[in-house]
Amino acid sequence: MFDPYASFSTDRDELDPLLSAIYLWGSVFTADEEQKQKQAAYLDRSLKQILAAEKATPTADLGSHESRLNVLHLIQSHVLLANYYFNAGKFTEGRKHTADAVSLVVSHRLHKIRSPRSLDASHMHLVCATAAGMILPPLADLIEEGERTHAFWQVY
Protein backbone atom coordinates (compact mmCIF):
# COMPACT_ATOMS: atom_id res chain seq x y z
CA MET A 1 0.00 0.00 0.00
CA PHE A 2 1.24 3.47 -0.90
CA ASP A 3 2.01 5.87 1.93
CA PRO A 4 2.02 9.46 0.59
CA TYR A 5 3.71 10.64 3.76
CA ALA A 6 6.73 8.41 3.22
CA SER A 7 7.96 10.67 0.40
CA PHE A 8 8.47 13.58 2.78
CA SER A 9 11.66 13.28 4.73
CA THR A 10 12.00 15.99 7.37
CA ASP A 11 9.86 17.72 9.96
CA ARG A 12 10.45 21.01 8.15
CA ASP A 13 8.63 19.57 5.13
CA GLU A 14 5.68 18.57 7.30
CA LEU A 15 3.99 21.95 6.80
CA ASP A 16 5.43 22.90 3.41
CA PRO A 17 2.44 22.99 1.08
CA LEU A 18 4.61 24.13 -1.83
CA LEU A 19 6.59 20.90 -1.80
CA SER A 20 3.37 18.90 -1.78
CA ALA A 21 1.98 20.87 -4.73
CA ILE A 22 5.21 20.28 -6.64
CA TYR A 23 4.97 16.53 -5.96
CA LEU A 24 1.38 16.67 -7.23
CA TRP A 25 2.43 18.33 -10.49
CA GLY A 26 5.31 15.87 -10.79
CA SER A 27 2.79 13.04 -10.70
CA VAL A 28 0.83 14.78 -13.46
CA PHE A 29 3.79 15.12 -15.81
CA THR A 30 5.51 11.81 -15.17
CA ALA A 31 5.42 8.94 -17.62
CA ASP A 32 5.61 6.44 -14.73
CA GLU A 33 2.18 4.88 -14.25
CA GLU A 34 2.91 4.07 -10.59
CA GLN A 35 3.47 7.76 -9.87
CA LYS A 36 0.31 8.72 -11.79
CA GLN A 37 -1.63 6.39 -9.46
CA LYS A 38 -0.40 8.47 -6.49
CA GLN A 39 -1.93 11.69 -7.80
CA ALA A 40 -4.97 11.54 -5.51
CA ALA A 41 -2.77 10.95 -2.46
CA TYR A 42 -0.53 13.90 -3.37
CA LEU A 43 -3.58 16.10 -3.87
CA ASP A 44 -4.98 15.07 -0.49
CA ARG A 45 -1.64 15.79 1.17
CA SER A 46 -1.41 19.21 -0.53
CA LEU A 47 -4.85 20.24 0.63
CA LYS A 48 -4.19 19.10 4.21
CA GLN A 49 -0.86 20.93 4.32
CA ILE A 50 -2.37 24.15 2.97
CA LEU A 51 -5.05 24.01 5.65
CA ALA A 52 -2.44 23.35 8.35
CA ALA A 53 -0.18 26.15 7.07
CA GLU A 54 -3.07 28.62 6.99
CA LYS A 55 -3.88 27.80 10.60
CA ALA A 56 -0.22 28.14 11.65
CA THR A 57 0.69 31.32 9.71
CA PRO A 58 -1.27 33.91 11.75
CA THR A 59 0.36 32.77 14.98
CA ALA A 60 3.87 32.60 13.53
CA ASP A 61 6.52 35.15 14.37
CA LEU A 62 6.13 37.47 11.38
CA GLY A 63 9.69 38.71 11.72
CA SER A 64 11.15 35.29 11.14
CA HIS A 65 12.51 34.09 7.83
CA GLU A 66 10.32 30.98 8.08
CA SER A 67 7.09 32.98 8.26
CA ARG A 68 8.09 34.98 5.18
CA LEU A 69 8.68 31.77 3.28
CA ASN A 70 5.49 30.22 4.61
CA VAL A 71 3.37 33.05 3.22
CA LEU A 72 5.11 32.96 -0.15
CA HIS A 73 4.96 29.16 -0.24
CA LEU A 74 1.28 29.30 0.64
CA ILE A 75 0.58 31.73 -2.20
CA GLN A 76 2.59 29.64 -4.67
CA SER A 77 0.81 26.49 -3.48
CA HIS A 78 -2.59 28.01 -4.11
CA VAL A 79 -1.50 29.04 -7.61
CA LEU A 80 -0.22 25.54 -8.40
CA LEU A 81 -3.39 23.93 -7.06
CA ALA A 82 -5.57 26.39 -8.99
CA ASN A 83 -3.74 25.48 -12.18
CA TYR A 84 -4.02 21.79 -11.34
CA TYR A 85 -7.78 22.07 -10.94
CA PHE A 86 -8.16 24.18 -14.09
CA ASN A 87 -6.13 21.57 -15.97
CA ALA A 88 -8.43 18.83 -14.61
CA GLY A 89 -11.54 20.77 -15.66
CA LYS A 90 -12.60 21.48 -12.06
CA PHE A 91 -13.18 25.20 -12.43
CA THR A 92 -14.98 25.80 -9.13
CA GLU A 93 -12.04 24.42 -7.13
CA GLY A 94 -9.60 26.31 -9.36
CA ARG A 95 -11.39 29.60 -8.75
CA LYS A 96 -11.41 28.94 -5.00
CA HIS A 97 -7.62 28.52 -4.90
CA THR A 98 -7.19 31.55 -7.17
CA ALA A 99 -9.32 33.61 -4.77
CA ASP A 100 -7.27 32.33 -1.82
CA ALA A 101 -4.03 33.37 -3.56
CA VAL A 102 -5.45 36.82 -4.35
CA SER A 103 -6.61 37.21 -0.76
CA LEU A 104 -3.16 36.36 0.59
CA VAL A 105 -1.41 38.73 -1.82
CA VAL A 106 -3.68 41.64 -0.94
CA SER A 107 -3.83 40.97 2.81
CA HIS A 108 -0.03 40.76 3.00
CA ARG A 109 0.24 43.92 0.90
CA LEU A 110 2.37 42.41 -1.84
CA HIS A 111 0.71 44.84 -4.22
CA LYS A 112 2.34 47.72 -2.28
CA ILE A 113 6.03 46.84 -2.71
CA ARG A 114 7.97 50.05 -3.37
CA SER A 115 4.73 51.99 -3.33
CA PRO A 116 5.05 55.62 -2.19
CA ARG A 117 1.85 55.02 -0.21
CA SER A 118 3.07 51.89 1.51
CA LEU A 119 2.29 51.56 5.18
CA ASP A 120 4.84 53.08 7.52
CA ALA A 121 5.11 52.78 11.29
CA SER A 122 3.83 56.33 11.91
CA HIS A 123 0.40 55.38 10.55
CA MET A 124 0.07 52.00 12.26
CA HIS A 125 -2.61 53.36 14.61
CA LEU A 126 -4.89 53.80 11.59
CA VAL A 127 -4.78 50.11 10.72
CA CYS A 128 -6.79 47.59 12.70
CA ALA A 129 -4.81 45.07 14.72
CA THR A 130 -5.62 42.11 12.48
CA ALA A 131 -4.56 43.93 9.32
CA ALA A 132 -1.35 45.10 10.99
CA GLY A 133 -0.56 41.51 11.90
CA MET A 134 -0.88 40.46 8.25
CA ILE A 135 1.79 42.85 6.99
CA LEU A 136 5.06 41.12 6.26
CA PRO A 137 8.17 42.54 7.91
CA PRO A 138 10.54 44.77 5.94
CA LEU A 139 12.46 43.13 3.15
CA ALA A 140 15.67 41.41 4.18
CA ASP A 141 17.37 41.81 0.79
CA LEU A 142 16.78 42.21 -2.94
CA ILE A 143 16.23 38.48 -3.38
CA GLU A 144 13.29 38.58 -0.99
CA GLU A 145 11.92 41.64 -2.78
CA GLY A 146 12.12 39.71 -6.04
CA GLU A 147 10.32 36.72 -4.52
CA ARG A 148 7.50 38.92 -3.26
CA THR A 149 7.25 40.73 -6.58
CA HIS A 150 7.15 37.45 -8.50
CA ALA A 151 4.49 36.10 -6.13
CA PHE A 152 2.31 39.15 -6.78
CA TRP A 153 2.64 38.96 -10.57
CA GLN A 154 2.13 35.21 -10.57
CA VAL A 155 -1.23 35.73 -8.88
CA TYR A 156 -2.12 38.75 -10.97
N, C-alpha and C positions, 0 to 999 in steps of 0.2 A: 504494500500500500504506500502511496506517495505521501510524504510529509512536506507540505510547502514551507514549514518553518525550518526544516533542516538545511535549506539553501542559505540561510542567513547566519553568519558566523559569530558576530559579536553583540554585546549588549547595546553598543552605540547604534547598531543597525536596527535594534528592536523598534524604535519609534521613527525610523527614517522612511517616510512614505515615498520619497523620490526614488529610492532604490527599489522599492516594491513596484512602482509604476514602470521603471526601466525593465525589470524582470518580466513584467506583463507584456510590454512591447517586444521584448526579446522572444517571448513565446509566440507572438504573432508573426514575426518575420523569419523564424527559424524553419529550416527544411526538415528538422528532426520531428517525426510524428510523436515521439514520447513527450517532447517538450510542448508540442501543441496541445496534448491531452491535459497538461497542467495549467492551461490558461485560466480556467475557472478558479482554481486554487490561488493563482497569483492575483486575480482580480479581487477575490475575497480578502486576501491578505492586504492588498492596497487600500481597500475601503476601510478595513479595521484600523490600519495604521494612520490613515488620514483622520479618522474620528478620534483616535487616541492623541494624535499630535495637536488637533484643534482643542482638545480638552486641556492639554498640558501647556500650550503656548501662552495663554493669558497669565498663568501663574509663574512663568519662567522669569528669570532675571533678564530684563530687556537690555541691560548693558553688556551681557555676555555674548561672546562670539557664537556660541551654540544657538542662542535664541534668534540671532540674525539669520543664521543658516536655516533654522527651523522654519521661519516665516517664508524665506525664499524657496526652500524645498517644498513647503506646503503649496505655495502658488504654482510652482512648476509641476507638482504632482496633479493638481487640479487640471492644469492645461493638458497634461498627458492623458489623464483619464477622460477629459472631455473629447479629445481627439480619438481616443479608443472607442468611445461610445458612438461618436459620429461615424467612424469607420464601420462600426457594426450595425449601423442603421437605427440606433436607439437614441433618437434626437431629444427626447425629454430628459434622459439622464445626462446627455451631453450638455444641454443648456443649463442644467442644475450645476454641473461642475464649472462651466464657464461663468455662471453668476457668482459662484463661490470664489473663483479666482479674481473676478472684478471687485468683489466686496473686500477681499484681502488687500488688493492693490490700493484701493481708495482709502480704506480704514487705516492702513499703515503709511499713507501719504506718499506713495511712490510716484504719484503724478506731480509732486511738488519738489522734486530734486532740482536744485539750483534755481528754484523759483525766487524772484525778489520778494514774493509775498509768503515765503515759507514761514512756518511757525518759529518764533524765537522765544526764549525763556521769559522775556519781559511781558509777553501776552499770555502766559500759561493760565492766568486766573480767568481768562475768557473762555477757556476750553473746559468742558466737563471732565470729571475725573476719569471716566471710562475712555473717552477719546484720547486724553493725554497719555493713558497707559498703553494705547495702541501705537503711538508714534515710536518708530525705531530710533535708537540712539544715533548720535552723529556718526558720519562715515569714518571708518578707520583708515582707509586709503583709497586710491583711485581704482583698485581692483574691485573693492566692495561697491563703489559708486557705479562701476560698469555692470556689476551683477544686478544691482537694483534697477538700473536703467533698462537692461535687457529684460528683466522680469516684467517691467511695466509694458514695454513694447510687445513682448510676447503675448500678453493678455489683451492689449489693445487690438 
